[in-house]
């Protein structure tokens, strides 16, 4: 029978840990966060292999779903809430809009999400679909938001909490120490790469000041600095870079030349994967002999 997988149970637990009994007029109750459809439910991501139907869209529209079909459900429903944090009201619509924006920006921690069916205002129902198949959903999504995950990600047991941790951090309900080891490693890598740019690139200079708790004048602002702010600013930077990458530049050669001009040979070599590095080395050797 269809079962709730461990990675979605962990995600459900994360949301309830921080949104159930949270301050505000309406916290998130356990009954409002669901994974497996009720016994009558047939077809869709809330169903495992025993409940899918012929030509089920949650199986046939993506090779990721066909390859990942098991008895596991691959969806999460989140019900209404209105909690106070960070000096503002945080509701199901604002949560849903935030998640959709992260998906639309193709943030790294959203790429296992197939679709989000939600209401931005409690009246209109919308659907963000990574495959671009649909744009709406039924009226029940005015009071709950549906997340579908590609089945291969659920089958692989991949952690689906990072995106939702970022949301909880952004509204002030999750402390920095609650970050996963993977998220800390990601921040460490970004820190190393951006500080290398300091002195040769404005982004690197801005980042270094930010990490050291200094403003643009050099004055200390350490008292206002924390890892959560750093994560939010890095996420904003990543979203801007994603948008820039999507543009159609006419002089790509000039852009590449400009980027390479700011890098040392050692940095270029370090960025090339080992398998490709060997191919490049062999090609350079061939050209030198010729």
C-alpha positions as CSV (number, residue, x, y, z in Angstrom):
1,X,0.0,0.0,0.0
2,X,1.1,3.6,-0.6
3,X,3.4,4.8,2.1
4,X,4.9,8.0,3.4
5,X,8.7,8.1,2.6
6,X,11.2,9.1,5.3
7,X,12.4,12.2,3.5
8,X,8.9,13.7,3.3
9,X,8.1,12.7,6.9
10,X,11.3,14.6,7.9
11,X,10.0,17.6,5.9
12,X,6.6,17.4,7.6
13,X,8.3,17.2,11.0
14,X,10.4,20.3,10.2
15,X,7.4,22.4,9.3
16,X,5.4,21.3,12.3
17,X,8.3,21.8,14.7
18,X,8.5,25.5,13.8
19,X,4.9,26.4,12.7
20,X,2.8,24.4,15.1
21,X,2.3,26.3,18.4
22,X,4.1,29.3,16.8
23,X,3.0,32.8,17.9
24,X,0.0,34.2,16.0
25,X,-3.7,33.8,15.4
26,X,-3.4,30.5,13.5
27,X,-0.6,28.0,13.8
28,X,-0.1,24.9,11.6
29,X,-1.8,21.8,12.9
30,X,-0.6,18.2,12.3
31,X,-3.8,17.3,10.5
32,X,-3.1,20.1,8.0
33,X,0.2,18.6,6.7
34,X,-0.4,15.4,4.6
35,X,1.6,13.1,2.4
36,X,-0.5,10.0,1.5
37,X,-3.9,10.5,0.0
38,X,-7.0,9.0,1.7
39,X,-8.0,5.4,0.8
40,X,-10.3,6.6,-2.0
41,X,-7.5,8.7,-3.6
42,X,-6.4,7.4,-7.0
43,X,-3.8,8.9,-9.3
44,X,-1.4,11.8,-8.7
45,X,1.7,12.3,-6.6
46,X,-0.1,11.5,-3.3
47,X,-0.3,7.9,-4.6
48,X,2.3,5.2,-4.9
49,X,2.5,2.4,-7.5
50,X,-0.5,0.6,-6.1
51,X,-2.8,3.6,-6.7
52,X,-1.7,5.2,-9.9
53,X,-4.1,5.1,-12.8
54,X,-3.5,4.4,-16.6
55,X,-1.5,7.3,-18.1
56,X,-1.2,8.9,-14.7
57,X,0.3,12.4,-15.2
58,X,2.5,11.8,-12.1
59,X,4.2,9.0,-13.9
60,X,4.1,9.4,-17.7
61,X,5.0,13.1,-18.1
62,X,8.6,12.9,-16.9
63,X,11.3,10.2,-17.1
64,X,12.2,11.2,-13.6
65,X,8.8,10.0,-12.4
66,X,8.8,6.8,-14.5
67,X,12.2,5.8,-13.2
68,X,11.2,6.6,-9.6
69,X,7.8,5.0,-9.2
70,X,7.6,3.0,-6.0
71,X,5.0,2.5,-3.3
72,X,6.1,5.9,-1.9
73,X,3.8,8.9,-2.2
74,X,5.7,11.9,-3.6
75,X,3.7,15.0,-2.5
76,X,3.1,17.2,0.5
77,X,0.1,19.3,1.3
78,X,0.4,22.3,3.7
79,X,-2.6,23.9,5.3
80,X,-3.4,27.4,6.4
81,X,-1.4,29.3,9.0
82,X,-0.9,32.8,10.1
83,X,2.1,33.2,12.5
84,X,3.9,36.3,13.8
85,X,7.7,36.5,13.4
86,X,10.2,39.1,12.4
87,X,7.7,41.8,13.1
88,X,5.2,40.6,10.4
89,X,2.5,38.2,9.6
90,X,3.6,35.0,7.8
91,X,0.8,33.2,6.1
92,X,0.2,30.2,3.8
93,X,-0.2,32.6,0.7
94,X,3.0,34.4,1.5
95,X,4.8,31.1,2.1
96,X,3.5,29.7,-1.2
97,X,4.5,32.8,-3.2
98,X,8.0,32.7,-1.7
99,X,8.4,29.0,-2.6
100,X,7.2,29.6,-6.2
101,X,9.6,32.5,-6.6
102,X,12.5,30.2,-5.5
103,X,11.4,27.6,-8.0
104,X,11.0,30.1,-10.8
105,X,14.5,31.3,-10.1
106,X,15.7,27.7,-10.3
107,X,17.4,27.8,-6.9
108,X,19.5,24.7,-6.4
109,X,17.3,23.4,-3.5
110,X,14.1,23.5,-5.6
111,X,15.1,21.2,-8.5
112,X,13.3,18.1,-7.1
113,X,10.0,20.0,-7.0
114,X,7.8,19.2,-10.0
115,X,4.9,21.6,-9.2
116,X,3.3,23.8,-6.6
117,X,-0.5,24.3,-6.7
118,X,-1.4,27.3,-4.5
119,X,-3.4,30.5,-4.0
120,X,-1.6,33.8,-3.7
121,X,-4.7,35.5,-2.2
122,X,-7.1,32.9,-0.9
123,X,-9.3,33.2,-4.0
124,X,-7.3,32.6,-7.3
125,X,-5.7,29.1,-7.7
126,X,-2.5,29.0,-9.6
127,X,0.0,26.2,-10.5
128,X,3.8,26.5,-11.0
129,X,4.8,23.5,-13.1
130,X,8.4,22.9,-13.9
131,X,7.4,21.0,-17.0
132,X,5.0,23.8,-18.2
133,X,2.0,21.5,-18.6
134,X,-0.6,23.2,-16.4
135,X,-1.3,26.6,-14.8
136,X,-4.2,26.0,-12.3
137,X,-5.8,23.5,-10.0
138,X,-9.1,22.8,-8.2
139,X,-10.7,25.1,-5.6
140,X,-9.4,23.2,-2.6
141,X,-6.0,24.8,-3.1
142,X,-7.5,28.1,-1.9
143,X,-6.9,26.8,1.6
144,X,-4.0,24.4,1.2
145,X,-0.8,24.3,-1.0
146,X,0.3,21.2,-2.8
147,X,3.9,20.3,-3.5
148,X,4.8,17.5,-5.9
149,X,8.3,16.1,-5.9
150,X,9.8,14.1,-8.8
151,X,9.6,10.5,-7.9
152,X,13.2,9.7,-8.5
153,X,14.2,12.2,-5.8
154,X,11.9,10.5,-3.3
155,X,13.1,7.1,-4.3
156,X,16.8,8.2,-3.8
157,X,15.9,9.4,-0.3
158,X,17.2,13.0,-1.1
159,X,16.7,15.5,1.7
160,X,13.9,17.9,0.8
161,X,14.2,20.2,3.8
162,X,16.8,22.8,2.6
163,X,14.3,25.0,0.7
164,X,11.9,25.0,3.7
165,X,14.7,25.6,6.1
166,X,15.6,28.7,4.1
167,X,12.0,29.9,4.3
168,X,11.8,29.4,8.1
169,X,15.2,31.2,8.5
170,X,14.0,34.1,6.3
171,X,11.0,34.7,8.6
172,X,13.1,34.3,11.8
173,X,11.7,30.9,13.0
174,X,14.8,28.8,12.5
175,X,18.1,29.5,14.2
176,X,21.4,29.3,12.2
177,X,22.5,26.3,14.2
178,X,19.7,24.3,12.7
179,X,21.3,24.3,9.3
180,X,22.3,20.9,7.9
181,X,25.9,19.9,7.4
182,X,25.3,20.1,3.6
183,X,24.1,23.7,3.9
184,X,27.1,24.7,6.1
185,X,29.4,23.1,3.4
186,X,27.6,25.1,0.7
187,X,28.1,28.4,2.6
188,X,31.8,27.5,3.2
189,X,32.3,26.9,-0.5
190,X,30.6,30.1,-1.5
191,X,32.7,32.0,1.1
192,X,35.9,30.6,-0.3
193,X,35.0,31.3,-3.9
194,X,33.8,34.9,-3.3
195,X,36.6,36.0,-1.1
196,X,39.1,34.9,-3.8
197,X,37.5,37.6,-5.9
198,X,38.2,40.4,-3.4
199,X,40.5,43.1,-4.8
200,X,39.6,42.2,-8.4
201,X,35.8,42.1,-8.5
202,X,33.2,44.4,-6.8
203,X,31.1,41.4,-5.8
204,X,34.1,39.9,-4.0
205,X,34.8,43.2,-2.2
206,X,31.2,43.6,-1.1
207,X,31.0,40.0,0.1
208,X,34.3,40.3,2.1
209,X,33.0,43.4,3.9
210,X,29.7,41.6,4.6
211,X,31.4,38.5,6.0
212,X,33.7,40.6,8.2
213,X,30.8,42.7,9.5
214,X,31.9,46.0,7.8
215,X,29.8,48.5,5.8
216,X,31.1,50.2,2.7
217,X,33.0,52.8,4.7
218,X,34.8,50.1,6.7
219,X,33.0,50.7,9.9
220,X,32.2,47.7,12.0
221,X,28.6,46.4,11.9
222,X,29.3,43.1,13.5
223,X,26.5,43.5,16.0
224,X,24.0,43.4,13.2
225,X,25.6,40.5,11.3
226,X,24.5,36.8,11.4
227,X,24.6,33.8,9.2
228,X,20.9,34.1,8.4
229,X,21.5,37.5,6.8
230,X,24.4,36.1,4.9
231,X,22.3,33.3,3.5
232,X,19.5,35.6,2.4
233,X,21.9,37.9,0.6
234,X,23.7,35.1,-1.1
235,X,20.4,33.7,-2.2
236,X,19.4,37.0,-3.6
237,X,22.8,37.2,-5.4
238,X,22.2,33.7,-6.8
239,X,18.8,34.6,-8.1
240,X,20.2,37.7,-9.9
241,X,22.9,35.6,-11.5
242,X,20.3,33.1,-12.6
243,X,18.3,35.9,-14.2
244,X,21.4,37.2,-15.9
245,X,22.3,33.8,-17.2
246,X,18.9,33.5,-18.9
247,X,19.5,36.6,-21.0
248,X,20.5,36.4,-24.7
249,X,23.7,38.2,-25.0
250,X,24.9,39.0,-28.5
251,X,28.6,39.2,-27.9
252,X,29.2,36.0,-25.9
253,X,32.9,35.8,-26.9
254,X,33.6,39.2,-25.3
255,X,31.8,38.2,-22.1
256,X,33.9,35.0,-21.8
257,X,37.1,36.9,-22.5
258,X,36.2,39.4,-19.8
259,X,35.6,36.7,-17.3
260,X,38.7,34.8,-18.1
261,X,40.8,38.0,-17.9
262,X,40.0,38.2,-14.2
263,X,41.1,34.7,-13.4
264,X,44.5,33.2,-12.8
265,X,45.6,30.0,-14.6
266,X,45.5,28.2,-11.2
267,X,41.8,29.3,-10.7
268,X,40.8,28.2,-14.2
269,X,42.5,24.9,-13.7
270,X,40.8,24.4,-10.3
271,X,37.4,25.0,-11.9
272,X,37.8,22.3,-14.6
273,X,36.5,18.8,-13.6
274,X,39.3,16.1,-13.7
275,X,37.9,14.3,-16.7
276,X,37.6,17.4,-18.8
277,X,41.0,18.7,-17.5
278,X,42.7,15.6,-19.0
279,X,41.0,16.3,-22.4
280,X,42.1,19.9,-22.3
281,X,45.7,19.0,-21.4
282,X,45.9,16.5,-24.2
283,X,44.5,19.0,-26.7
284,X,47.0,21.7,-25.6
285,X,49.8,19.2,-25.9
286,X,48.7,18.3,-29.4
287,X,48.6,21.9,-30.4
288,X,52.0,22.7,-28.9
289,X,53.6,19.8,-30.9
290,X,51.8,20.9,-34.1
